Amino acid sequence: MGIADDAKNKAEDLKGRAKEAAGAATGNDDLKAEGQADQGLAAAKEKIADVAEKVKEGVDAVKDKLSGN
C-alpha cells in the first residue's frame, strides 16, 4: 500500500466520521448511516491493502530462498 492510498483511506475515514457526527448532531439518521458506511469502506480497504502487503512479503521471501539470497 502506498502513501497515497494510506492518505485516501484516512481521508475517507475522517469524512465518514464527520458525516456520522453531523448526522448524530442533526438527527439525520441517513447521514449518520452514510458516515458509518464510509468508515467501514475505508477500514475494509485498509485490511485488503494489509493482506496484499503480507502476500507480497511472502512472495519476496520465496523468491529470495529460490535465488539463494
C-alpha distances in whole Angstrom, upper triangle without the diagonal:
4,7,8,6,7,10,11,11,13,15,15,16,19,20,21,22,25,26,27,28,30,31,32,34,36,37,35,33,31,29,29,27,25,24,23,22,19,18,18,16,13,13,13,10,9,10,9,6,7,10,8,7,10,12,10,12,15,15,15,18,20,20,21,24,25,25,27,25
4,5,5,6,9,10,11,12,14,15,17,18,20,21,23,24,26,27,29,30,32,33,35,36,37,35,34,32,30,29,29,26,24,24,23,20,19,20,17,15,16,16,12,11,14,13,9,11,13,11,10,14,15,13,14,18,18,17,20,22,22,23,26,27,27,28,26
4,5,5,6,9,10,11,12,14,15,16,18,20,21,22,24,26,27,28,30,31,33,34,36,34,33,31,29,28,28,26,23,24,23,20,19,20,18,15,16,17,14,12,15,15,11,13,16,15,13,16,18,16,17,21,21,20,23,26,25,26,29,30,30,31,28
4,5,5,6,9,10,10,12,14,15,16,18,20,21,22,24,26,27,28,30,31,33,34,32,31,29,27,27,26,23,22,22,21,18,18,19,16,13,15,16,13,12,16,15,12,14,17,16,15,18,20,18,20,23,23,23,25,28,27,28,31,32,32,34,31
4,5,5,6,9,10,10,12,14,15,16,18,20,21,22,24,26,27,28,30,31,32,30,29,27,25,25,24,21,19,20,18,15,15,16,13,10,12,13,9,9,12,12,9,11,14,13,13,16,17,16,18,21,21,21,24,26,26,27,30,31,31,33,30
4,6,5,6,9,10,11,12,14,15,16,18,20,21,22,24,26,27,28,30,31,29,28,27,24,24,23,21,19,19,18,15,14,15,13,10,11,12,9,8,11,12,9,11,14,14,13,16,18,17,18,21,22,22,24,27,27,28,30,32,32,33,31
4,5,5,6,9,10,10,12,14,15,16,18,20,21,22,24,25,27,28,30,28,27,26,23,23,23,20,18,18,18,14,14,16,14,11,13,14,12,11,14,15,13,14,18,17,16,20,22,21,22,25,26,25,28,30,30,31,34,35,35,37,34
4,5,5,6,9,10,10,12,14,15,16,18,20,21,22,24,25,27,28,26,25,23,20,21,20,17,15,16,15,12,12,14,11,8,11,13,10,10,14,14,12,15,18,17,17,20,22,21,23,26,26,26,29,31,31,32,35,36,36,38,35
4,5,5,6,9,10,10,12,14,15,16,18,20,21,22,24,26,26,24,23,22,19,19,18,16,14,14,13,10,9,10,9,5,8,9,7,7,11,11,10,12,15,15,16,18,20,20,22,24,25,26,28,30,30,31,34,35,36,37,35
4,5,5,6,9,10,10,12,14,15,16,18,20,21,22,24,25,24,23,22,19,18,18,16,13,14,14,11,9,12,11,7,9,12,10,9,13,14,13,14,17,18,18,20,22,22,23,26,27,28,29,32,32,33,36,37,38,39,36
4,5,5,6,8,10,10,12,14,15,16,18,20,21,22,24,22,22,20,17,17,17,15,12,14,14,10,10,13,12,9,11,14,12,12,16,17,16,17,20,21,21,23,25,25,26,29,30,30,32,35,35,36,39,40,40,42,39
4,5,5,6,9,10,10,12,14,15,16,18,20,21,22,20,19,17,15,14,14,12,9,11,10,6,7,10,8,6,9,11,10,11,14,15,15,17,19,20,20,23,25,25,26,29,30,31,33,35,35,36,39,40,41,42,40
4,5,5,6,9,10,10,12,14,15,16,18,20,21,19,18,17,14,13,13,11,8,9,9,6,5,8,8,6,8,11,10,10,13,15,15,16,19,20,20,23,25,25,26,29,30,31,32,35,36,37,39,40,41,42,40
4,5,5,6,9,10,10,12,14,15,16,18,20,18,18,17,14,13,14,12,9,10,12,9,8,11,12,9,11,14,14,14,17,19,18,19,22,23,23,26,28,28,29,32,33,33,35,38,38,39,41,43,44,45,42
4,5,5,6,9,10,11,12,14,15,16,18,16,16,15,11,11,12,10,7,10,11,7,8,11,11,10,13,15,15,15,18,20,20,21,24,25,25,28,29,30,31,34,35,35,37,39,40,41,44,45,46,47,44
4,5,5,6,9,10,10,12,14,15,16,14,13,12,9,9,9,7,4,6,7,5,5,9,9,9,11,13,14,15,17,19,19,21,23,24,25,27,29,30,31,33,34,35,37,39,40,41,43,45,46,47,45
4,5,5,6,9,10,10,12,14,15,14,14,14,11,9,10,10,6,7,10,8,7,10,12,11,12,15,16,16,18,21,21,22,24,26,26,28,30,31,32,34,36,37,38,40,41,42,44,46,47,48,46
4,5,5,6,8,10,10,12,14,13,13,13,10,9,11,10,7,10,12,10,10,14,15,14,15,18,19,19,22,24,24,25,27,29,29,31,33,34,35,37,39,39,41,43,44,45,47,49,50,51,48
4,5,5,6,8,10,10,12,10,10,10,6,6,8,7,5,8,10,9,10,13,14,14,16,18,19,20,22,24,24,26,28,29,30,32,34,35,36,38,39,40,42,44,45,46,48,50,51,52,50
4,5,5,6,9,10,10,9,9,9,6,4,7,7,4,6,9,9,9,12,14,14,15,18,19,20,21,23,24,25,28,29,30,32,34,35,36,38,40,41,42,44,45,46,48,50,51,52,50
4,5,5,6,9,10,10,10,12,9,7,10,11,8,10,13,12,12,15,17,17,18,21,22,22,24,26,27,28,30,32,32,34,36,37,38,40,42,43,44,46,47,48,50,52,53,54,52
4,5,5,6,8,8,10,11,7,7,11,11,9,11,14,14,14,17,19,18,20,23,24,24,26,28,29,30,32,34,34,36,38,39,40,43,44,45,47,49,50,51,53,54,55,57,54
4,5,5,6,4,6,7,5,4,8,9,8,10,13,13,14,16,18,19,20,22,23,24,26,28,29,30,32,34,35,37,38,40,41,43,44,45,47,49,50,51,53,55,56,57,55
4,6,5,6,7,10,8,6,9,11,10,11,14,15,15,17,19,20,21,23,25,25,27,29,30,31,33,35,36,37,39,41,42,43,45,46,48,50,51,52,54,56,57,58,56
4,6,8,10,12,10,9,13,14,13,14,17,18,18,20,22,22,23,26,27,28,30,32,33,34,36,38,38,40,42,43,44,46,48,49,50,52,53,54,56,58,59,60,58
4,5,9,11,9,9,13,14,13,15,18,18,19,21,23,24,25,27,29,29,31,33,34,35,38,39,40,42,44,45,46,48,49,50,52,54,55,56,58,60,61,62,60
4,6,9,9,8,11,13,13,14,17,18,19,21,23,24,25,27,28,29,31,33,34,35,37,39,40,41,43,45,46,48,49,50,52,54,55,56,58,60,61,62,60
4,6,6,6,9,10,11,13,14,16,17,19,20,22,23,25,26,28,29,31,32,34,35,37,38,40,41,43,44,46,47,48,50,52,53,54,56,58,59,60,58
4,5,5,6,8,10,10,12,14,15,16,18,20,21,22,24,26,27,28,30,32,33,35,36,38,39,41,42,43,45,47,48,50,51,53,54,56,57,58,56
4,5,5,6,9,10,10,12,14,15,16,18,20,21,22,24,26,27,29,30,32,33,35,36,37,39,41,42,43,45,47,48,49,51,53,54,55,57,55
4,5,5,6,9,10,10,12,14,15,17,18,20,21,23,24,26,27,29,30,32,33,35,36,38,39,41,42,43,45,47,48,49,51,53,54,55,53
4,5,5,6,9,10,11,12,14,16,17,19,20,21,23,25,26,27,29,31,32,33,35,36,38,39,41,42,44,46,47,48,50,52,53,54,52
4,5,5,6,9,10,10,12,14,15,16,18,20,21,22,24,26,27,29,30,32,33,35,36,38,39,41,42,44,45,47,48,49,51,52,51
4,5,5,6,9,10,10,12,14,15,17,18,20,21,23,24,26,27,29,30,32,33,35,36,37,39,41,42,43,45,47,48,49,51,49
4,5,5,6,9,10,11,12,14,16,17,19,20,21,23,25,26,27,29,31,32,33,35,36,38,39,41,42,44,46,47,48,50,47
4,5,5,6,9,10,11,12,14,15,17,18,20,21,23,24,26,27,29,30,32,33,35,36,38,39,41,42,44,45,47,48,46
4,5,5,6,9,10,10,12,14,15,16,18,20,21,22,24,26,27,29,30,32,33,35,36,38,39,41,42,43,45,46,45
4,5,5,6,9,10,11,12,14,15,17,18,20,21,23,25,26,27,29,31,32,33,35,36,37,39,41,42,43,45,43
4,5,5,6,9,10,11,12,14,15,17,19,20,21,23,25,26,27,29,30,32,33,35,36,38,39,41,42,43,41
4,5,5,6,9,10,11,12,14,15,17,18,20,21,23,24,26,27,29,30,32,33,35,36,38,39,41,42,40
4,5,5,6,9,10,11,12,14,15,16,18,20,21,23,24,26,27,29,30,32,33,35,36,38,39,41,39
4,5,5,6,9,10,11,12,14,15,17,19,20,21,23,25,26,27,29,31,32,33,35,36,37,39,37
4,5,5,6,9,10,11,12,14,15,17,19,20,21,23,24,26,27,29,30,32,33,35,36,37,35
4,5,5,6,9,10,11,12,14,15,17,18,20,21,23,24,26,27,29,30,32,33,35,36,34
4,5,5,6,9,10,10,12,14,15,16,18,20,21,22,24,26,27,29,30,32,33,34,33
4,5,5,6,9,10,11,12,14,15,17,19,20,21,23,25,26,27,29,30,31,33,31
4,5,5,6,9,10,11,12,14,15,17,18,20,21,23,24,26,27,29,30,32,30
4,5,5,6,9,10,11,12,14,15,16,18,20,21,23,24,26,27,29,30,29
4,5,5,6,9,10,10,12,14,15,16,18,20,21,22,24,26,27,28,26
4,5,5,6,9,10,11,12,14,15,17,19,20,21,23,25,26,27,25
4,5,5,6,9,10,11,12,14,15,17,18,20,21,23,24,26,24
4,5,5,6,9,10,11,12,14,15,16,18,20,21,22,24,23
4,5,5,6,9,10,10,12,14,15,16,18,20,21,22,20
4,5,5,6,9,10,11,12,14,15,17,18,20,21,19
4,5,5,6,9,10,11,12,14,15,17,18,20,19
4,5,5,6,9,10,10,12,14,15,16,18,17
4,5,5,6,9,10,10,12,14,15,16,14
4,5,5,6,9,10,11,12,14,15,14
4,5,5,6,9,10,11,12,14,13
4,5,5,6,9,10,10,12,11
4,5,5,6,9,10,10,9
4,5,5,6,9,10,10
4,5,5,6,8,8
4,5,5,6,5
4,5,5,6
4,5,8
4,6
4
